[in-house]
Amino acid sequence: MSIDASRLMAMRTAILEQNSALQRAAGVGGAAGVGATENGTAAGGFGDALRNALGQVNEMQSQSSAISEAYERGETTDIAAVMLARQQASIGFEATLQVRNKLLTAYRDIMNMPV
């Protein structure tokens, strides 16, 4: 089986969108700026951005598990798609873990500030 280029580009776009969402959640500057999304509408805030990013990571993890199980059952033979989905889920999880670590560090720094 050959790799479908449009599917590969869709996965790449999903990864880039997730990266942007995680950067916005972490407070790292993006093209949208503070309080706005890419569409120019007002964002729900930090909590909503974080919730959306975690939802996307969870969905990628679920898709990765589903495609891996389908491969193990013999329902699909496209090992490239399986490995790509697993790597995508792994990268999303690692990015989420790094955001969590940065948030914890920021929280500790704030709590240790003299008043």
Contacts in CASP RR format, 6 or more apart in sequence:
PFRMAT RR
TARGET T0000
AUTHOR 0000-0000-0000
METHOD contacts of the structure
MODEL  1
MSIDASRLMAMRTAILEQNSALQRAAGVGGAAGVGATENGTAAGGFGDAL
RNALGQVNEMQSQSSAISEAYERGETTDIAAVMLARQQASIGFEATLQVR
NKLLTAYRDIMNMPV
1 77 0 8 1.000
1 78 0 8 1.000
3 78 0 8 1.000
3 80 0 8 1.000
3 81 0 8 1.000
7 81 0 8 1.000
8 84 0 8 1.000
11 84 0 8 1.000
11 85 0 8 1.000
11 88 0 8 1.000
14 60 0 8 1.000
14 88 0 8 1.000
15 88 0 8 1.000
15 91 0 8 1.000
15 92 0 8 1.000
17 56 0 8 1.000
18 53 0 8 1.000
18 56 0 8 1.000
18 57 0 8 1.000
18 60 0 8 1.000
18 92 0 8 1.000
18 95 0 8 1.000
19 95 0 8 1.000
20 30 0 8 1.000
20 38 0 8 1.000
21 49 0 8 1.000
21 52 0 8 1.000
21 53 0 8 1.000
21 56 0 8 1.000
22 53 0 8 1.000
22 92 0 8 1.000
22 95 0 8 1.000
22 96 0 8 1.000
22 99 0 8 1.000
23 29 0 8 1.000
23 30 0 8 1.000
24 30 0 8 1.000
24 32 0 8 1.000
24 43 0 8 1.000
24 49 0 8 1.000
25 46 0 8 1.000
25 47 0 8 1.000
25 49 0 8 1.000
25 50 0 8 1.000
25 53 0 8 1.000
25 99 0 8 1.000
26 99 0 8 1.000
26 102 0 8 1.000
26 103 0 8 1.000
31 38 0 8 1.000
32 38 0 8 1.000
32 40 0 8 1.000
35 42 0 8 1.000
35 43 0 8 1.000
35 44 0 8 1.000
35 45 0 8 1.000
36 42 0 8 1.000
36 43 0 8 1.000
37 43 0 8 1.000
43 49 0 8 1.000
50 99 0 8 1.000
53 96 0 8 1.000
53 99 0 8 1.000
54 96 0 8 1.000
57 89 0 8 1.000
57 92 0 8 1.000
57 93 0 8 1.000
57 95 0 8 1.000
57 96 0 8 1.000
60 85 0 8 1.000
60 88 0 8 1.000
60 89 0 8 1.000
60 92 0 8 1.000
61 89 0 8 1.000
61 93 0 8 1.000
63 85 0 8 1.000
63 89 0 8 1.000
64 85 0 8 1.000
64 86 0 8 1.000
64 88 0 8 1.000
64 89 0 8 1.000
67 76 0 8 1.000
67 81 0 8 1.000
67 82 0 8 1.000
67 85 0 8 1.000
68 82 0 8 1.000
68 85 0 8 1.000
68 86 0 8 1.000
70 76 0 8 1.000
71 77 0 8 1.000
71 78 0 8 1.000
71 79 0 8 1.000
71 82 0 8 1.000
76 82 0 8 1.000
END
